[in-house]
Amino acid sequence: MVFLLLSAGEVNQDVPLWKKLSYGIGYSGGLCWTGEDLAKPFEASPIAGIYQLPEYLAAHLYWLNSIEVNAVYSLNEKERIEVGVGYGWARIEKYSNVFYEFHLFPVWIGYAYKKSVLRLSYIYSYSPQYYYRYGYRISSIFQIAKWLYFRIDMMGRIWYIGRTTGSHVCLCLNGVGFIIEYNFKGGVR
């Protein structure tokens, strides 16, 4: 498959592969949904109704940070294939003195068409409170300015088992965010 990808179109065979690629480095941040097991305690009142919505949202949201690098191979003027790696981190505070730290190491492949990208990520994760775990994430990314992208994480989960308690916890990676990325031009054909 790689051979077919690299031989598509009129490609100068004298140019090394690394010169045919574009590279990117960026920061990504976004709001994600915790799920019930990691959410802050929330006292629901049946008579408060919609007035408790801001409190409910604040109890279930957390901020996820990541630094990412990628390599992009242009198939033509509109289509690209990208691969990348990153490091992400989050700190979720359940109570004032109880918090959970998560370190994520995603590897992804993506297909880009014009100004949108569909990414499939495989994620290795570490947390001091839980055993090492693996997960996945599917993202849609849309370019809104030269260096700025909007990201929607449609599906994503990492399941953990507690080191001391044996309890199961699911870290949800569903959410919205942004990516600020600088692309180093390349792609000599």
N, C-alpha and C positions, 0 to 999 in steps of 0.2 A: 504494500500500500504506500509506503513512504517513497519507494522508487517511482511509482506512478505519479504521486503528488509532485515530486521534484522535477519530473520530466514533462509536466503539463505545459503547453504553450511553447513559445520560443525562448528557451533558457540558454544563456551562455554557459557552456560546460566548463570554461576556463576559470570562472569565478567561484571561489570557495563558498560553501554553504553559509558560513557565518556572515558573509558580505551580502547575501541575498535576504537576510532577515532584518526586521526592524525590532528594536528593543524598547521596553517601557519599564518605568519604575514609578510607584505611586503609593499613596496613603488612601485607605478606605475606612470610613466610619459610618455607623448607622444604628438605628434603633431596632432592637429585636424583641420578640415576645418570649417571656420566660416559661410559660406554662404554670400550672398550679404548684408543682413540687418545689420550685425555687422562688415563687412569688413572695413578696412581703405580706405579712398578715393583713387581712382586710376584713373589717366588720361590715357586713352587708345589712342594710335595713330595708325591709319590704316596703315601707312607706316613703323612703327617700327617692326611690326610682332613678330617673335619669340624672338627678343632681349629684349622685355619687359616681358618675361616669369618669370624671377627671381623677378621682381618688383610685378608682379601679384600674385605670390605665397606668397611673404612676406606680401601682403595686406590681404590675406585670411587665414593665418595659426595662430593658437594660441597654447599655451602650457597648457596642463591639468595635474594636479597633483592629486594623491590620495594615501591614506593609507588604507590598506585592511587587514582584518583578515578572516580566513575561517576554517571550520571543514570539514574533509574528511573521508568518510567511504569507505573502500575497499570492493568491491564486489568479486574480485579475484585478481590474480597477475597483470592483465592488465587493469581492469576496476575499476573506482572509481566514487562516487557521492560526490559533494562538495556543501556546502552552505556557504555564506559569507555576510559580511557587510563592508561598507567602508565610508570614508569621502573624497570628492574630492573638489578641488577649482581651479578656473581659473580667470584670470584678462585679459580682452580684451581691448586694448587701440585703440579707433577709431580715435581720434584726440589727440594732445599733452595734452589737458586738459580735455578730455572726455574719461572715461573708464567705463567698466561694470565689476562687480564682480559677480561670480556665485559660490554657495556652493551646492554640490551634495551629497546626502546620498543614495547610491545604496544598494540594497539587491539583491542577485543573487542565482541561482541554476545552477550547472554545471555538465556535464557528461564528464569524462576523460577516454580516451583510450590510453594506453601507454604514450607517451610524448605529447599528444595534449588534449586540453580541449575546449568544446563548452559551453559558458556561456550565459544565458538569464538574464538580469538585469532589475529590476523595480527601477526607480529613483525618489526620492522626491527631489525637488530643491528649494533653496531660493536665492533671489537676492535682494539687497537693492533697485534697480531701478524697479523691477518687482514684481508682485504678486507671491505667492507660486505656483509651478507647478509640474506636474508629467511627466515622460517620460519613455523611454525604451532604451536599448542597447543590441545588439547581438554581441558577440566577439568570435573570434577564438584565442586560445593561444597555442604557441608551445614552448616546452622547448629546449633551445639551450646549456645550461650548467647547472651545479648542482643547482645554485641559480638564474639563469637568464632565462627569458622567453621573447619571442617576441609576441606582441599582435596586432591583426588586428581587429579594430572595424568596422564591415561591415555595420551595420545600427544603428542609434541612433538619437533620436530627443527629445527635450524638447521645448514646445511652451510656451511663456510668454505673458502677457498683461501688458503694462506699467502702473505704479501706477498713474502718473500724466497725461500722454498723452493718454492713452488707446490704444496706438499702439501695434501691434503684432510683436513679434520677435521670431525667431526660433534659438535655440542653437543646432548646429549640433555636434554630437559626433562621426562622421566618422573620422577615422584616423589610424595611426600606433603608436606603442609605445613599451615600455619594462616594465617588472616587475622584481624587485629584491625581492625574497621571501625566508624566512627561514622557513623550515618545522620542527615542533617538532614531532618526531617519536612517534607513538602509534600504534593503530590497532591490539591490542591483540585479537586473535581469540580463 
